[in-house]
Amino acid sequence: CLQSDLTKQQNGFKITLKTLEDNLLSRLSSASGNFLGETALVENLEVTKQTAAEVEEKVQEAKSTEVKINEAREHYRPAAARASLLYFIMNDLSKIHPMYQFSLK
């Protein structure tokens, strides 16, 4: 659940950055002459820069959270391996004797 939330969050970050980039590029392409004199464009550039920095910080937090999730997942791997081995052994017991045929149902 947490992994899917992280994936959704990172996709949201990518969409936000793409939207900001497209908006900035369209304003830059429509600017004529000295675009540094256009207050709206400069303000938009500052907002884009600030938002990009915030998104980058959140992406770094998400990466560290993902590492923690992967480490926690690895703690369960030995138990999962033992459980799957036990399941398949029990499933194959019917080959030894037909009495075990319905034991897992």
Backbone torsions as a table, in degrees:
resi	resn	phi	psi	omega
1	CYS	NA	-46.5	-179.9
2	LEU	-66.5	-35.9	178.7
3	GLN	-64.2	-42.6	179.8
4	SER	-68.5	-34.9	176.0
5	ASP	-63.3	-41.1	178.0
6	LEU	-63.2	-41.1	179.8
7	THR	-64.2	-43.6	177.9
8	LYS	-62.7	-41.1	-179.5
9	GLN	-64.1	-43.8	-179.9
10	GLN	-66.3	-36.5	176.2
11	ASN	-65.4	-37.9	175.6
12	GLY	-62.5	-40.0	177.4
13	PHE	-62.2	-43.0	-179.6
14	LYS	-63.2	-41.1	179.7
15	ILE	-65.4	-42.7	179.4
16	THR	-61.3	-46.8	179.7
17	LEU	-62.9	-40.6	179.6
18	LYS	-64.7	-41.4	178.7
19	THR	-63.4	-45.5	178.8
20	LEU	-61.8	-42.2	-179.9
21	GLU	-63.8	-44.8	179.6
22	ASP	-63.3	-42.3	179.3
23	ASN	-62.3	-45.1	-179.7
24	LEU	-64.6	-43.4	-180.0
25	LEU	-64.9	-38.2	178.7
26	SER	-67.2	-38.0	177.9
27	ARG	-67.9	-39.7	178.7
28	LEU	-65.6	-39.5	-178.7
29	SER	-71.3	-28.3	179.5
30	SER	-86.3	-11.3	180.0
31	ALA	-74.7	142.1	180.0
32	SER	-119.4	143.7	176.7
33	GLY	70.2	-134.8	-178.4
34	ASN	-83.3	100.5	-175.9
35	PHE	-76.9	-10.9	177.6
36	LEU	-70.9	-19.9	178.7
37	GLY	-80.3	-14.4	179.5
38	GLU	-83.3	111.5	-175.3
39	THR	-63.0	-42.2	-177.5
40	ALA	-62.7	-39.3	-179.4
41	LEU	-67.7	-42.4	179.9
42	VAL	-66.3	-40.6	177.8
43	GLU	-64.5	-41.0	177.6
44	ASN	-62.4	-39.6	178.2
45	LEU	-63.0	-41.7	178.6
46	GLU	-65.3	-42.7	178.8
47	VAL	-63.8	-42.4	178.8
48	THR	-62.1	-43.2	179.8
49	LYS	-63.4	-44.9	-179.6
50	GLN	-65.0	-45.0	179.9
51	THR	-64.6	-40.3	178.2
52	ALA	-62.3	-38.9	177.9
53	ALA	-66.2	-41.3	177.8
54	GLU	-64.5	-43.0	179.6
55	VAL	-64.0	-41.2	179.2
56	GLU	-61.6	-40.6	177.9
57	GLU	-63.5	-43.0	179.5
58	LYS	-67.2	-34.9	177.2
59	VAL	-64.3	-40.9	177.7
60	GLN	-63.8	-40.2	176.5
61	GLU	-62.9	-41.3	179.6
62	ALA	-64.4	-38.3	178.4
63	LYS	-65.0	-41.2	178.8
64	SER	-67.9	-36.1	176.4
65	THR	-66.0	-38.9	178.5
66	GLU	-63.6	-39.0	177.4
67	VAL	-62.8	-42.9	178.4
68	LYS	-62.6	-40.6	178.6
69	ILE	-63.0	-43.7	179.9
70	ASN	-64.6	-37.9	177.4
71	GLU	-65.3	-42.5	178.7
72	ALA	-64.7	-38.5	179.0
73	ARG	-62.0	-39.1	-178.7
74	GLU	-65.1	-25.9	177.7
75	HIS	-66.6	-28.2	-178.5
76	TYR	-88.3	-12.5	-175.5
77	ARG	-60.0	-45.5	178.7
78	PRO	-61.0	-40.1	178.7
79	ALA	-65.5	-38.7	178.4
80	ALA	-65.7	-39.5	178.6
81	ALA	-63.8	-43.5	179.0
82	ARG	-65.4	-41.3	-179.4
83	ALA	-65.1	-41.4	179.2
84	SER	-67.6	-38.0	176.8
85	LEU	-62.5	-44.6	178.8
86	LEU	-62.2	-42.5	179.4
87	TYR	-60.2	-49.2	-176.0
88	PHE	-70.5	-30.7	174.8
89	ILE	-65.2	-46.4	179.0
90	MET	-64.5	-35.5	179.2
91	ASN	-65.9	-33.1	-178.9
92	ASP	-87.0	-3.0	179.3
93	LEU	-61.7	-27.8	179.9
94	SER	-64.9	-21.3	176.7
95	LYS	-72.1	-27.0	178.9
96	ILE	-78.4	-48.4	-179.0
97	HIS	-147.5	135.6	-177.8
98	PRO	-63.3	-17.1	179.9
99	MET	-60.1	-30.2	-177.8
100	TYR	-84.2	0.9	-173.5
101	GLN	-59.7	-36.7	-176.0
102	PHE	-106.8	11.0	-173.1
103	SER	-68.1	-27.9	-178.0
104	LEU	-91.5	-6.6	-179.0
105	LYS	-94.2	NA	NA
